[in-house]
Amino acid sequence: MTRQPQIAVSAALFRGEEQLLIERQKGQTLEGLFSFPGGRVGFGETLRQAVAREVREEVGLNVVEESFVFVTNHEAIYEDFHFVIVVFAAQIGADANPVAGSDAAAVTFVPSESLPHLENDGQTTPSLASISRQALSMLLLRHSSVEKGS
């Protein structure tokens, strides 16, 4: 059997200065680490449909597809798996009340500035802090464009 890369999506979700992270469940790829909600793209799904579905399944939030802004592609290549992850970002409301669902052992909000420390301590999936910075930049750029009427 030929092994091939899998296409996945993830969502950097921001609530003000905080960011939503999930703790990967035991028995899962990268178990016990904090990461963005996300998962595999289903056959026939667009990338935005997939990321909205994954957010619903993993943290119980309904974020409309149009709210997601593309951030970057991230490659996660290990001995046992290879994912090409399309990363999106979105702002969620101050009243958002996420609940751990499928694939998430826990859900937490952390201050965005603490991500580099968590990553340096080996508590997050690789490159999470730099991807988070890119995501925040893209959201700020989108917000700026909307304010200018572009």
N, C-alpha and C positions, 0 to 999 in steps of 0.2 A: 504494500500500500504506500503510495506516494504522499508524503506530508506536504501541506501547502499552508501559506499564510492565511489567517482568518481576518476578515474585516470587522472592526468593532467601532463603537462610538463611546464618548464619555462627555460629561457635562460639568463644567466648572460653574457652580451656582453661588452667587453672591447675595448676601443680605446685609446691605450697608457695608461696614468694614469687616464683616465676618464672611467666612466661606464654609459651605456645607461639605462635609466629608463623610464617607462611609468607612466602616471597618470591614474588611473582606472576611467572609465566613470561613470557619474551619473546613478543610477539605477542598477549598477553592484555590485557584491560581493566586499566588501571593497572599495566602491566608494571613490574617492578623494585622495586615498593614492598612493604613489609612489611604484612601484614594477617592477619586471622583466617582459618582454613580455612572454606570455604563455597562456595555456588554455587546454581544454579537449583533450584527445587522441581519435581520431575517430576509429570506428570499422574497423579492417583490417590494420590500420597504425602501423608501427613500432614506437618506441619512438623517434628515430632520425627523421623519416619522420614527425612526429607530431610537434616536436620542430621547424624544418625548416619551416613548413607550418605556424605555429603560428607567427614566426618572420616575415615572408612575409606578413601575414594578418595584424599584429598589427603595424609594423614599416616600412614595404615596403622594407626590405632588403633581398637579396637572399644570404643566407649562405649555402654552401654545407653541406650535412649531415655529411660527414666525418670530417668536421672542429670542430664538437661539441665533447667535452670531458665530460664524466659523472662526476658529482660532488657529489651528495648526494640525498637521499630521504628525503622529508620534509612533515610532516603531518600538515594539517590545519584543526583542528576540532573545530567547533562552534555549537551553538544550531541549526542553520538552514542549515548547510552544513558540509561536511566532504570530503576533498580532500587529496589524496596521490599524492604528486607532485614530479616528477623525475626532478631534476635540472641538467642542462647542462651548459657548459661555452664555449665561443669562442671569439677569437680576431676578430675584424673587422677592415677594412682599415681606414687609416687617412682621406680618401676622402669619407667615408660612409656618406650618407645624408638621415637619417631616416625621415619618415613622419608618423604622427599619422594616423592609419587606424582603422579598426574595434576594438572595445573594448578599445581604447586608446583616452583619452581626449586630451592628450599632450604627447610629447616625449622630453626628455631633457638629456643632458650629465652632469654628476656631478663628481667632483673629488672623487675617491674611498675613500679617507680619511674622507670625509664629511658624509659618510653614517651613522656612529654611532651617530653623532649629529642629523641628520634627524630622525633616529629611536627613539632616546631619546625624541625628540620633538613630537613624535606621527605622523610623516608625511609619514612613510613607513609601508608596511605590516610587521607583526612580524618576527623577526629573519633575516631580510634582510641583515644587516651588517655582521653577523657571516657567513651566507651562501656566501656572497660576498667574504669574506676572504678565505673561503674554495675553492671557484671557482678560485680565483687568484692563490692560491697555486697549484691547479691541472694544471692550464695552464702553470705555471712556471716549474712544474715537467715534463710536456709533452715537453716543449721547451728544457729543459735540456737533456731529453732522446733523442730527435731528434738530438741535437748537438753532443751527444756522439755516435750517430749512432746505438742506440738500437732500 
